Amino acid sequence: MRLLHFVGGVVSAVIISLLLYTHGIKNGPVGSSSHINNQRATMNLRGGPDDVVWIVQFSDLHFSVHHPERALDFKNLVPPTLSMIKPSLVLITGDLTDGKSEDLLTMKQNEDEWLEYDQVMEDVVDKSGLNKSIFYDLRGNHDNFGVPAVGGPMDFFSNYSLNGKQGRKGLVNSVTIKTGERKLLFVGFDSTMSFGLRGPTNLFGHPTDKLLSDISSELSQWDLRSSQPVTKISFGHFPLSFSASTYSGKTLKDTLLNHSLSAYLCGHLHARFGKNLKRHHVSNLPLLSQEYMQLKPYQIHSESINNCSTEVPPTEEFWEWEMSDWRKSRAMRILAIDRGDVSFVDTDFKSEANGTIILITYPLDSRFMLTTLSARKYNCQAVDSTSYDTIRALVFSSSPIVSVVVRIFDSSLGYLVIMEESMKKLESASSRGEFYNVPWNFKAYEDPSPDRYWLQIEAIDIMGRSTVTELRPFSVHGLVAKVSWTWKEFLVMGCQWAALYFPIFCLFYVFMFSALVIPRAIIIISKRQWCYKNFIANKNFINFIVWVSSELYKIPKVWFSVVAYLCYLLLCPWLIGQVLTDGAEEGFMTYKGWVLKTSNMRSLDFLGYPDVMDYLLSLSGKKEDDNDGNSVLSNHGRSDNLKVYFQKRWFRIILFVVSLAICLKHYQSCRALVKAYEMNPIVHFPIYSLLIPLLLAYVVYKTGKA
């Protein structure tokens, strides 16, 4: 039951919110210079190591007046860590504040939380010694709860965020970091809803055609005017599985695929669903189902791996890396670009107590960092061998490091250590960080298995404290190790919920009508008596369905109520309430989406997709009530067979308890709606709120003498 309840909760919470440039850097970090070109920022990076850049990402801070420890920990723990790492950029990918009441039922902006965020960020910038201009934050769905319009009085993000205070008012921001060897282009965007609905809606990103066009423009800015290679990385709040298509059918995924992106960084899902929230995207796969779901993290494009012909266009692909949250996990990500190869390490301030972080930049983790292009480059020798001939790592530590050792294990020999070498620190006149490498014979590790060889690096500081990275597989061939999602990870990363909404809605509707009409037709046509005794005598699934449906048919008022309710879902508004902020115009929801009742609106404007969490819960609850078999007991309660009598009584009791549980869940959903949207359940959604308890009371009354 817990498993089913969790699955139902996840699916419901996912479908719930299918409802619904900027000024650049004024000053770069230490060791760099910057230049502003209209809406785009550029930064010239100075100092060693050459062609290696690293940034820091945080996500889902959820600063809350009810949980001051989140902001306090960020204020105390982050500045010394950033001072130690010295990143070129600091990205904060959404949900800066929580926007929830203490009982978690009212969700709208709280200015006190934004004032706290503003003060904490000022302290972080000041104490870290970094330039404020390298900090980029963006809006998450929590930062958009109840915001009627960007720039309005409730849009605290524009007034208190780092982007807003630095004049980055657009929805798209880009910054280019120039090294001596290449350009690194970072493009961040805000895909939250144009009308910020209050929770529990507003769970999905809703990009517009204009936003996708602006993202495409920023990602292509160097395509025709740079002789150097360009590594492109994008960042936003919502995973692509939680991003809807535009009204014209365009998707964020297709936009990113068109620009040879290396990675898309996001947050939103926190750590509750698993650690492998990573997904590889490839275009032109011959699978229609890719529009709706992806069964595993990595998609193989074998033709591009082995075909070295210049006539074959490069594969359009990128990795999507969702990161954990600050809210509970206190998580931080460090991402590095080493000679064009992108790698990262996720850490948290709970476990990293000794102040040392190791980021392996080569070889890459064969589970989540390699692409088909990596394999093709190696097989076709399209990259200088100097990219492969050293093992490389960044080491960040609050204490001087005295020793860094790399070990390679062979899993086919029981994880026997087959290489152990000391790494040498790369000395530079103006080093931005400690970079270690060691030569190796990479050809000795060529193997058709992408997870035969495993890598680990250990660093020891001057106080004798040891820090060891987790074991990670690598493949010099560029072959990707097979990793499977857990069922929870698949639900949130593998399913494209915006695309699945209408198919699920239609299938559910067809199923409900079939469950009502087909059994009734069978009962009318067939001369057989469908009852409990016959089911006991001949147990099978069809007999069970027809028996339960026949009992439902014996209560005509219930049967016709279900039919009427299904018609109501298509023809009438589901509910009405204050979906924005206090004093805003009311909105109402249909199966097509939310509609705002504004005075200047001449036609209906559907905002995204509908919130159907409560719809699914109520339908499932009503279905249990309808099929709970209570009337069966009334028909057979006087059976002479004592065994059958007690079986029926226990069956009735179990169904009654289930029905009560569903009714309680329905009450909780109604209470959440009343609190969230300031509704009157009798006036604004009487059918939704009263149907289930009335049906339950009616069935109890009809079967009370059983």
C-alpha positions in Angstrom: 0.0 0.0 0.0 2.8 2.4 0.7 4.3 1.7 -2.7 1.0 2.3 -4.4 0.4 5.4 -2.4 3.8 6.8 -3.3 3.4 6.0 -7.0 0.0 7.7 -7.0 1.4 10.7 -5.1 4.2 11.1 -7.6 2.0 10.7 -10.7 -0.5 13.1 -9.2 2.0 15.6 -8.2 3.6 15.4 -11.6 0.4 15.9 -13.6 -0.8 18.5 -11.0 1.0 21.4 -12.6 0.6 20.6 -16.2 -1.2 24.0 -15.8 -0.2 25.9 -16.0 18.7 39.9 -22.4 20.1 40.9 -20.0 22.9 43.2 -19.0 26.2 41.3 -18.7 29.0 41.2 -16.2 30.5 44.5 -15.2 33.6 43.1 -13.7 35.1 39.7 -13.9 36.6 37.6 -11.1 40.2 38.0 -10.0 42.6 37.1 -12.8 40.1 38.0 -15.6 38.8 40.9 -17.5 35.3 41.4 -18.9 33.5 43.1 -21.7 29.9 44.0 -22.1 28.3 43.8 -25.6 24.7 44.9 -25.3 22.9 42.0 -23.8 25.8 39.6 -23.8 28.8 39.4 -21.4 32.3 38.1 -22.1 35.1 37.3 -19.8 38.8 36.9 -20.6 40.2 34.3 -18.3 43.8 34.7 -17.1 46.2 32.4 -15.2 46.7 28.6 -15.2 45.9 25.9 -15.6 45.5 26.4 -19.4 42.2 25.5 -21.0 40.6 24.4 -17.7 37.7 26.3 -16.3 35.5 25.4 -13.4 32.2 26.8 -12.0 29.9 26.2 -9.0 26.2 25.4 -9.1 23.6 25.6 -6.3 20.0 24.9 -6.6 16.7 24.9 -4.7 17.8 26.9 -1.7 14.2 27.4 -0.4 15.0 30.1 2.1 12.0 30.2 4.4 10.9 32.3 7.4 9.8 29.0 8.9 13.2 27.4 8.4 15.9 30.0 9.1 18.6 27.3 9.3 18.7 27.1 5.5 19.8 30.7 5.1 22.0 30.6 8.1 23.9 27.5 6.9 24.3 29.1 3.5 25.6 32.3 5.0 28.2 30.5 7.2 29.3 27.5 5.1 29.3 28.8 1.5 31.7 31.9 1.6 34.8 30.0 2.8 34.1 27.2 0.3 33.8 29.6 -2.6 36.9 31.4 -1.5 38.7 28.0 -1.5 37.4 27.0 -5.0 37.7 30.3 -6.7 35.1 29.5 -9.5 34.8 31.5 -12.7 31.0 31.5 -12.3 28.5 30.7 -9.6 25.1 29.6 -10.8 22.0 29.3 -8.6 19.3 27.5 -10.6 16.0 28.5 -9.1 13.8 28.1 -6.1 15.7 30.8 -4.2 12.9 31.2 -1.6 10.2 28.8 -0.4 7.0 30.8 -0.7 5.0 28.5 1.6 3.0 29.0 4.7 3.9 27.0 7.8 1.1 24.5 7.2 2.4 24.2 3.5 -1.1 24.9 2.1 -0.8 28.5 1.1 1.9 29.2 -1.5 2.7 32.8 -2.5 5.6 35.2 -2.3 6.8 36.3 1.0 8.9 39.5 1.0 10.6 38.7 4.2 12.2 35.6 2.6 13.4 37.8 -0.3 14.9 40.3 2.1 16.7 37.4 3.8 17.9 36.1 0.4 19.2 39.5 -0.5 21.1 40.0 2.8 22.6 36.5 2.7 23.8 36.9 -0.9 25.4 40.2 -0.1 27.3 38.5 2.8 28.3 35.6 0.6 29.7 37.8 -2.1 31.6 40.0 0.4 33.1 37.2 2.5 34.0 34.9 -0.4 36.1 37.6 -2.0 34.5 37.0 -5.4 33.1 39.6 -7.7 29.4 39.9 -7.5 29.1 40.0 -11.3 30.0 36.3 -11.6 26.9 35.3 -9.7 23.9 34.3 -11.8 20.6 33.3 -10.3 17.3 32.5 -12.0 13.7 32.1 -11.1 12.2 28.8 -10.1 8.6 27.8 -9.7 8.6 28.7 -6.0 9.9 32.1 -6.9 6.9 32.5 -9.2 4.1 31.5 -6.9 1.3 34.0 -7.1 3.2 36.5 -9.3 0.6 38.0 -11.8 3.3 39.6 -14.0 7.0 40.1 -14.2 7.8 43.6 -12.9 4.7 43.9 -10.8 4.5 44.6 -7.1 4.6 40.9 -6.2 7.7 40.2 -8.5 10.3 40.3 -5.7 12.8 38.4 -7.8 13.3 41.4 -10.0 14.0 43.6 -7.0 16.0 41.3 -4.7 17.7 38.6 -6.9 21.4 38.9 -7.9 20.3 39.1 -11.6 17.7 41.7 -10.9 20.0 44.0 -8.9 22.6 43.8 -11.6 20.2 44.9 -14.3 19.7 41.4 -15.9 16.0 41.9 -16.5 15.6 39.6 -19.5 14.5 35.9 -19.4 17.8 34.8 -21.1 21.3 35.6 -19.9 24.5 34.6 -21.5 28.2 34.9 -20.6 31.2 33.7 -22.6 34.5 32.8 -20.9 37.4 33.1 -23.2 40.6 31.1 -22.7 43.6 30.9 -24.9 42.3 27.8 -26.6 38.5 28.0 -26.7 35.3 29.8 -25.8 33.0 28.6 -23.1 29.4 29.8 -23.6 26.9 29.7 -20.7 23.3 30.4 -21.4 20.7 30.6 -18.6 17.0 31.1 -19.0 13.8 31.5 -17.0 11.0 29.2 -18.3 8.5 29.8 -15.5 4.9 30.6 -16.3 4.1 34.1 -17.5 1.3 34.1 -15.0 2.7 32.8 -11.7 -0.1 30.6 -10.4 -0.1 29.8 -6.7 0.6 26.3 -5.5 -0.1 23.4 -5.6 0.0 24.2 -9.3 2.9 25.8 -11.1 5.1 22.8 -11.1 6.1 22.8 -14.8 8.2 25.0 -17.0 6.3 26.7 -19.8 8.7 28.1 -22.4 7.2 30.2 -25.2 8.2 30.4 -28.8 9.8 33.8 -28.1 11.8 32.3 -25.3 13.0 29.4 -27.4 14.0 31.9 -30.2 16.0 34.0 -27.7 17.7 30.9 -26.3 18.6 29.8 -29.8 20.0 33.2 -30.6 22.2 33.2 -27.6 23.5 29.7 -28.2 24.4 30.5 -31.8 26.2 33.8 -31.1 29.7 32.4 -31.8 28.8 30.0 -34.6 29.9 32.1 -37.5 32.4 34.5 -35.9 34.8 32.3 -33.9 37.8 30.3 -35.2 38.2 28.7 -31.8 36.1 25.7 -30.7 33.0 26.7 -28.6 31.8 24.6 -25.6 28.1 25.4 -24.9 26.4 24.8 -21.6 22.9 25.9 -20.7 21.2 26.1 -17.3 17.7 26.5 -16.1 15.4 25.3 -13.3 13.2 22.7 -14.8 14.3 19.2 -16.0 13.1 18.6 -19.6 10.7 16.0 -18.3 8.9 18.8 -16.4 9.0 21.3 -19.4 5.9 21.7 -21.6 5.9 22.4 -25.3 4.9 25.7 -26.6 1.5 26.3 -28.2 3.1 25.8 -31.6 4.5 22.4 -30.5 8.1 23.4 -30.2 10.1 22.0 -27.3 13.1 23.1 -25.2 14.8 19.7 -25.9 14.8 20.3 -29.7 16.1 23.8 -29.3 19.0 22.6 -27.2 19.7 19.7 -29.6 20.1 22.1 -32.5 23.1 23.8 -31.0 25.7 21.1 -30.2 25.2 21.6 -26.5 27.5 19.8 -24.1 25.3 19.8 -21.0 22.1 21.3 -19.6 22.2 22.0 -15.8 19.0 22.1 -13.8 17.4 21.4 -10.4 13.8 21.3 -9.2 13.6 17.6 -8.2 15.8 17.7 -5.1 17.3 14.4 -3.9 14.1 12.6 -2.9 13.8 10.6 -6.2 17.3 9.2 -6.5 20.9 10.0 -7.3 20.9 9.1 -11.0 18.7 12.0 -12.2 20.7 12.3 -15.4 19.6 11.9 -19.0 21.3 11.7 -22.4 19.3 13.3 -25.3 19.8 12.4 -28.9 18.0 13.6 -32.0 16.6 11.5 -34.9 16.0 8.3 -33.0 13.7 6.0 -34.8 11.4 5.5 -31.8 8.1 7.3 -31.7 7.9 6.6 -28.0 10.8 9.1 -27.3 8.2 11.8 -27.5 6.6 10.4 -24.4 9.2 8.6 -22.4 12.8 7.3 -22.3 13.5 4.0 -20.7 17.1 4.4 -19.7 19.5 7.3 -19.0 21.7 6.9 -22.1 20.5 6.7 -25.7 23.0 4.9 -28.0 23.5 6.2 -31.6 25.8 3.4 -32.8 26.0 4.6 -36.4 27.8 7.8 -35.5 30.3 5.9 -33.2 31.8 3.7 -35.9 31.3 5.9 -39.1 34.3 8.2 -39.5 33.1 9.6 -42.9 33.2 13.4 -43.0 29.9 13.2 -44.9 28.1 11.9 -41.8 26.9 14.9 -39.8 27.8 15.0 -36.1 25.2 13.6 -33.7 22.9 16.1 -32.1 23.1 15.2 -28.4 23.7 16.6 -24.9 23.6 15.5 -21.3 21.0 16.7 -18.9 22.3 16.8 -15.3 19.8 17.5 -12.5 21.4 18.3 -9.2 20.4 17.9 -5.6 19.0 20.6 -3.4 20.3 22.9 -0.7 17.0 22.7 1.2 17.7 19.4 2.9 20.8 18.0 1.3 23.0 21.1 1.5 24.3 20.1 -1.9 26.8 21.9 -4.2 28.2 21.0 -7.6 31.5 21.9 -9.1 31.6 21.6 -12.9 34.9 21.7 -14.9 35.6 22.0 -18.6 39.0 20.5 -19.4 40.1 20.8 -23.1 36.4 20.7 -24.0 35.5 17.7 -21.8 32.9 18.5 -19.2 32.9 16.8 -15.8 31.5 17.5 -12.4 31.4 16.3 -8.8 28.5 16.7 -6.5 29.2 17.2 -2.8 27.4 18.3 0.3 28.4 20.2 3.4 27.3 17.5 5.7 29.8 14.9 4.6 32.7 17.0 3.4 33.9 17.8 6.9 37.7 17.8 6.2 37.5 20.6 3.6 39.0 18.8 0.6 37.1 18.2 -2.7 38.6 16.3 -5.7 37.2 16.8 -9.2 38.5 14.3 -11.8 38.6 16.1 -15.2 40.0 13.2 -17.2 39.2 10.3 -17.8 35.5 11.0 -17.7 33.0 8.9 -15.8 31.7 6.4 -18.4 28.2 6.3 -16.8 27.1 9.9 -17.1 29.6 12.0 -18.9 30.6 10.4 -22.2 28.7 10.9 -25.5 28.7 9.2 -28.9 30.9 12.1 -30.0 33.5 11.0 -27.4 33.7 7.5 -28.9 33.7 8.8 -32.5 36.6 11.2 -31.7 38.7 8.3 -30.3 37.8 5.8 -33.0 38.4 8.3 -35.8 41.5 9.9 -34.1 39.9 13.3 -34.4 41.5 14.6 -31.3 45.2 15.2 -30.4 46.5 12.3 -28.4 47.7 14.8 -25.7 44.1 14.9 -24.6 44.4 11.3 -23.5 48.0 10.9 -22.3 47.5 12.2 -18.7 45.1 11.6 -15.8 44.0 15.0 -14.6 42.2 16.3 -11.5 41.4 19.5 -9.6 42.0 19.5 -5.9 40.4 22.1 -3.7 41.4 22.2 0.0 41.4 24.5 3.0 44.7 22.9 4.1 47.9 22.5 2.0 48.0 19.2 0.1 51.1 17.0 0.5 50.2 14.0 -1.6 47.8 13.0 -4.4 47.7 9.4 -5.6 45.7 7.9 -8.4 44.7 4.2 -8.4 43.2 2.1 -11.2 41.3 -1.1 -10.4 40.5 -4.0 -12.7 37.0 -5.3 -12.0 37.6 -8.5 -13.9 40.3 -9.3 -11.4 38.2 -8.6 -8.3 39.0 -4.9 -8.3 42.7 -5.5 -8.1 44.9 -2.4 -8.1 46.8 -2.5 -11.4 48.1 1.1 -11.3 49.1 3.4 -8.4 51.0 6.6 -9.2 51.6 9.9 -7.5 50.2 12.9 -9.3 52.2 16.0 -9.8 50.9 19.5 -9.2 51.0 21.7 -12.3 52.9 24.8 -11.4 51.9 28.2 -12.8 53.0 31.7 -12.3 49.4 32.9 -11.7 47.4 29.8 -10.9 43.7 29.9 -10.3 43.6 26.5 -8.6 45.6 23.4 -7.8 45.6 21.1 -10.9 47.3 17.7 -10.7 48.2 15.3 -13.5 50.2 12.1 -14.2 51.2 10.5 -17.5 49.7 7.0 -18.3 49.7 4.5 -21.1 46.0 5.0 -22.0 46.2 2.4 -24.8 46.8 -0.3 -22.1 43.3 0.4 -20.9 41.5 -0.1 -24.2 38.7 -2.6 -23.6 35.3 -3.3 -25.2 33.8 -3.1 -21.7 33.0 0.4 -20.6 33.1 -0.5 -16.9 36.0 -2.9 -16.6 38.5 -0.3 -15.3 37.7 1.9 -12.3 39.5 5.0 -11.1 40.0 6.5 -7.7 42.1 9.4 -6.4 43.2 10.0 -2.8 44.5 13.4 -1.5 46.3 13.8 1.9 46.6 17.2 3.4 49.4 18.6 5.7 47.4 17.4 8.8 47.4 13.8 7.6 43.7 13.8 6.7 42.8 11.7 3.7 40.1 12.4 1.1 39.2 9.7 -1.4 36.9 10.0 -4.4 34.3 7.4 -5.1 35.2 4.6 -7.5 34.1 5.5 -11.0 34.3 3.5 -14.2 36.0 5.0 -17.3 36.5 4.0 -20.9 39.2 5.5 -23.1 37.2 4.3 -26.1 34.4 6.6 -25.1 32.0 3.7 -24.6 29.2 4.4 -22.1 28.5 2.0 -19.2 24.9 0.8 -18.9 23.1 2.3 -15.9 19.4 1.8 -15.2 17.0 4.2 -13.4 15.1 3.1 -10.4 11.4 3.3 -10.9 11.3 6.6 -9.0 14.0 8.0 -11.2 12.2 6.8 -14.3 9.0 8.5 -13.2 10.6 11.9 -12.9 13.3 11.8 -15.6 12.2 9.3 -18.1 8.5 10.3 -18.6 7.7 13.4 -20.6 4.7 14.4 -18.5 3.5 17.4 -20.6 3.2 15.1 -23.7 1.7 12.3 -21.6 -1.1 14.4 -20.1 -3.7 14.3 -22.8 -3.1 10.6 -23.7 -3.4 9.7 -20.0 -6.6 11.8 -19.7 -8.2 10.2 -22.8 -7.2 6.7 -21.9 -8.6 7.2 -18.4 -11.8 8.6 -19.8 -12.2 5.7 -22.2 -11.6 3.2 -19.4 -14.1 4.8 -17.1 -16.9 4.8 -19.7 -16.0 1.3 -20.7 -16.1 0.1 -17.1 -19.6 1.6 -16.9 -21.1 0.7 -20.3 -19.6 -2.7 -21.3 -20.5 -4.6 -18.1 -24.0 -3.1 -18.2 -24.4 -4.3 -21.8 -23.2 -7.8 -20.8 -25.7 -7.9 -17.9 -28.6 -6.8 -20.2 -27.7 -9.2 -23.0 -26.7 -12.2 -20.9 -29.2 -14.4 -19.1 -26.7 -15.5 -16.6 -27.0 -14.3 -13.0 -23.8 -12.5 -12.0 -23.6 -12.7 -8.2 -21.1 -13.4 -5.4 -21.9 -17.2 -5.3 -21.3 -17.6 -9.0 -17.9 -15.7 -8.6 -16.9 -18.0 -5.8 -17.8 -21.1 -7.8 -15.9 -19.9 -10.9 -13.1 -17.5 -9.9 -11.5 -15.5 -12.7 -10.8 -11.9 -13.5 -13.6 -11.4 -15.9 -16.2 -12.8 -13.6 -14.9 -10.6 -10.8 -15.2 -7.4 -13.0 -18.6 -8.2 -14.2 -19.8 -9.2 -10.7 -18.6 -6.0 -9.2 -20.0 -3.9 -12.1 -23.4 -5.7 -11.8 -23.6 -4.7 -8.2 -22.8 -1.1 -9.2 -25.6 -1.3 -11.8 -28.0 -2.4 -9.0 -27.6 1.1 -7.5 -28.8 3.2 -10.5 -28.3 6.5 -8.7 -24.7 5.8 -8.3 -24.2 4.6 -11.8 -25.9 7.6 -13.3 -23.9 9.9 -11.0 -20.7 8.6 -12.3 -21.8 9.1 -15.9 -23.0 12.6 -15.1 -19.7 13.4 -13.4 -17.7 12.3 -16.4 -19.8 14.6 -18.6 -19.3 17.4 -16.1 -15.5 17.1 -16.4 -15.7 17.9 -20.1 -18.5 20.5 -20.1 -18.0 22.5 -16.9 -15.3 24.3 -15.0 -13.8 22.0 -12.4 -13.2 24.7 -9.8 -12.9 28.5 -9.3 -10.5 30.4 -7.0 -7.9 33.0 -6.4 -5.1 31.5 -8.4 -2.8 34.5 -8.3 -2.3 36.8 -5.4 -4.7 38.6 -3.0 -7.1 40.9 -4.8 -6.3 39.4 -8.2 -9.0 38.3 -10.7 -10.3 34.8 -10.1 -9.5 31.9 -12.4 -11.2 28.7 -13.3 -9.9 25.4 -14.4 -11.2 23.0 -17.1 -9.6 19.9 -18.6 -7.9 22.2 -21.1 -6.2 24.4 -18.5 -6.5 27.4 -16.3 -8.4 30.5 -17.5 -8.0 33.9 -15.9 -11.1 36.0 -15.7 -9.7 39.4 -16.3 -11.7 42.4 -17.3 -9.8 43.1 -20.5 -9.7 39.5 -21.8 -12.0 39.2 -24.8 -11.4 35.5 -25.4 -10.5 32.5 -23.2 -6.8 32.1 -22.7 -5.8 28.7 -21.4 -2.6 28.8 -19.3 -0.6 25.6 -19.8 -2.3 22.4 -18.8 -4.7 21.7 -16.0 -4.0 20.7 -12.5 -5.5 17.3 -12.3 -4.0 15.9 -9.1 -7.3 16.2 -7.2 -9.2 15.1 -10.3 -7.3 11.8 -10.4 -7.6 11.4 -6.6 -11.3 12.0 -6.6 -11.9 9.8 -9.5 -9.9 7.0 -8.0 -11.7 7.5 -4.7 -15.1 7.6 -6.3 -14.3 4.5 -8.3 -13.5 2.7 -5.1 -16.7 3.9 -3.6 -18.7 2.8 -6.6 -17.1 -0.6 -6.8 -16.7 -1.2 -3.1 -19.2 -4.1 -3.3 -21.4 -2.9 -0.4 -24.5 -3.7 -2.3 -23.3 -7.2 -2.8 -23.5 -7.7 1.0 -27.0 -6.5 1.1 -28.0 -9.0 -1.6 -26.3 -11.9 0.1 -26.3 -10.9 3.8 -29.0 -13.5 4.6 -27.1 -16.4 3.1 -27.5 -19.7 4.9 -23.8 -20.5 4.4 -22.1 -19.1 7.4 -18.6 -19.2 5.8 -19.8 -17.2 2.8 -21.5 -14.8 5.2 -18.4 -14.0 7.2 -16.3 -13.8 3.9 -18.7 -11.2 2.7 -18.7 -9.3 6.0 -15.0 -9.1 6.1 -14.9 -8.1 2.4 -17.4 -5.3 3.1 -15.5 -4.1 6.2 -12.2 -3.9 4.2 -13.9 -2.0 1.4 -15.5 0.3 3.8 -12.2 1.1 5.5 -10.6 1.7 2.1 -13.5 4.0 1.2 -13.1 5.9 4.4 -9.4 6.3 3.7 -10.2 7.6 0.2 -12.8 10.0 1.6 -10.2 11.3 4.1 -7.7 11.8 1.3 -10.4 13.7 -0.6 -11.0 15.9 2.4 -7.3 16.7 2.6 -7.3 17.6 -1.1 -10.3 19.9 -0.7 -8.8 21.5 2.3 -5.6 22.2 0.3 -7.6 23.8 -2.5 -9.6 25.9 -0.1 -6.4 27.2 1.6 -4.4 27.6 -1.6 -7.0 29.4 -3.7 -9.3 31.0 -1.1 -12.3 29.0 -2.3 -15.6 28.2 -0.9 -16.2 24.5 -1.5 -20.0 24.9 -1.7 -19.9 27.8 -4.1 -16.8 27.3 -6.2 -16.5 23.5 -6.6 -19.6 21.8 -5.1 -19.5 18.7 -7.4 -15.9 18.0 -6.7 -16.1 18.6 -3.0 -19.4 16.9 -2.1 -19.7 14.1 -4.6 -17.4 11.6 -2.8 -18.7 12.0 0.8 -22.3 12.0 -0.5 -21.7 8.8 -2.5 -20.1 7.2 0.5 -22.9 8.2 2.8 -25.5 6.9 0.3 -23.8 3.5 -0.1 -23.5 3.1 3.7 -27.2 3.9 4.0 -28.2 1.4 1.3 -26.0 -1.4 2.7 -26.5 -0.6 6.4 -28.7 -3.6 7.0 -26.5 -6.1 5.2 
